[in-house]
Amino acid sequence: MEAPNLMEAAMKFCTKAIHVGQSPDPSTGSTIPPIHISTTYTQASPGVTKGYDYSRSVNPTRHNYEAVLAALECGAECATFSSGLAATTCLFNTLRPGDNVVAYSDLYGGTYRLLEQVFRHWNLEGRYSDETSTSSFEKLIDANTKLIWVETPTNPLLRCLDIKALAELAHAHGAKLAVDNTFATPALQNPLNLGADYSVHSTTKYIGGHSDVVGGAVITKTEADMEPVRFYQNAAGAVPGPFDVYLSHRGVKTLGLRMDRHVENARRIASHFEDHAGIEKMIYPGLESHPDFALVGSQMSGPGGMVSMVIKGGRDGTFRFCERTKLFSLAESLGGVESLLNHPAIMTHASIPKEIRESRGVTDGLVRLSVGIEDADDLIADLEYALG
Ligand SMILES: *Cc1c(COP(=O)(O)O)cnc(C)c1O
């Protein structure tokens, strides 16, 4: 019998998640590689190193973690950062004054703030499409457009954008496409295989997966695209420390398992409450009623673990619901094993003026659930009680 092909590129998702970047330590045989805390590396002779000299530039623990993320996203290389926004900052810094970025308007608030309150001063312009269609992005593109930036699914309305079509559009205009893949994770969506040039993550969410470590990552499809990213990572220095990297890498090993369960629970909740008397509207990309249901089927292997819904009874009824859940904690963030509940209009999207917010669908009745991996029956009972 021929030996199976277990080269990295041939491995399936959960195998990669556990084995890439986790070779036993050659000096001791320890099955789990040690956490390398040293800031500096002893040289045999000036300039003669074993590949490591100073920990901001390169660190073995971080190197292993970057290897597994690159493998899971089917990219050439990965650079990790101390937060998701540090990763985003890096990518915007590969652009130059006078360039512009075209993004979808339902954008993570911190990314919008970065473009409008940091980069605008340096003459990098953000332009925003109010529609998901590729043609509405095209109208905003000119000769100075160097990057199209999208999240899909978006936050909190869970709209999905066509990665393949946007990649073709970007490339036809000499621009790149970056996808913030935080909500989907590489377990459910591989933007680079669909034509995107960069996949960006807040690893704080599903990749870390336990709501206990902040981090970010940029994965590039080509080695050439990693060059300016790697340069900036070292030059600006917002790198994650070895303990954070160790924890995040530990999370990665169960990402595939966790996402299966997040999706299963989210599907159960979405279908259970879709026609519930206390719910005005259920928003989940896995429901046929969702406007992007067909697209989700073609570019994702599952609709994700995020569910949004509009509660009946206006602001008061929604506040009562938010105060009554026991398992769903009322908290910002998402992607951990525990279920969270968020009121976007007051909590995460309060900085957007009320009229603009409401015109986009972020009303006082909207709540966003980050469905955890608890038992679905318990989660459903918790929501039933809170709605009652
Ligand atoms: C949280 C988040 C970010 C920012 O990441 P931090 O780790 O908080 O800096 C960016 N994009 C999306 C979609 C997020 O959910």
Ligand as a Chemical Component Dictionary entry (heavy atoms), coordinates in Angstrom:
data_LIG
# 
_chem_comp.id                   LIG 
_chem_comp.type                 NON-POLYMER 
_chem_comp.pdbx_formal_charge   0 
_chem_comp.three_letter_code    LIG 
# 
loop_
_chem_comp_atom.comp_id 
_chem_comp_atom.atom_id 
_chem_comp_atom.alt_atom_id 
_chem_comp_atom.type_symbol 
_chem_comp_atom.charge 
_chem_comp_atom.model_Cartn_x 
_chem_comp_atom.model_Cartn_y 
_chem_comp_atom.model_Cartn_z 
_chem_comp_atom.pdbx_ordinal 
LIG C1 C1 C 0 -13.487 42.872 16.530 1  
LIG C2 C2 C 0 -13.376 43.118 15.081 2  
LIG C3 C3 C 0 -12.318 43.854 14.537 3  
LIG C4 C4 C 0 -11.258 44.513 15.403 4  
LIG O1 O1 O 0 -10.474 43.596 16.069 5  
LIG P1 P1 P 0 -9.773  43.865 17.501 6  
LIG O2 O2 O 0 -9.117  42.576 17.789 7  
LIG O3 O3 O 0 -10.856 44.241 18.458 8  
LIG O4 O4 O 0 -8.816  44.988 17.295 9  
LIG C5 C5 C 0 -12.255 43.993 13.168 10 
LIG N1 N1 N 0 -13.190 43.456 12.352 11 
LIG C6 C6 C 0 -14.230 42.754 12.840 12 
LIG C7 C7 C 0 -15.232 42.175 11.896 13 
LIG C8 C8 C 0 -14.359 42.559 14.209 14 
LIG O5 O5 O 0 -15.422 41.864 14.671 15 
# 
loop_
_chem_comp_bond.comp_id 
_chem_comp_bond.atom_id_1 
_chem_comp_bond.atom_id_2 
_chem_comp_bond.value_order 
_chem_comp_bond.pdbx_ordinal 
LIG C1 C2 SING 1  
LIG C2 C3 SING 2  
LIG C2 C8 DOUB 3  
LIG C3 C4 SING 4  
LIG C3 C5 DOUB 5  
LIG C4 O1 SING 6  
LIG O1 P1 SING 7  
LIG P1 O2 DOUB 8  
LIG P1 O3 SING 9  
LIG P1 O4 SING 10 
LIG C5 N1 SING 11 
LIG N1 C6 DOUB 12 
LIG C6 C7 SING 13 
LIG C6 C8 SING 14 
LIG C8 O5 SING 15 
# 
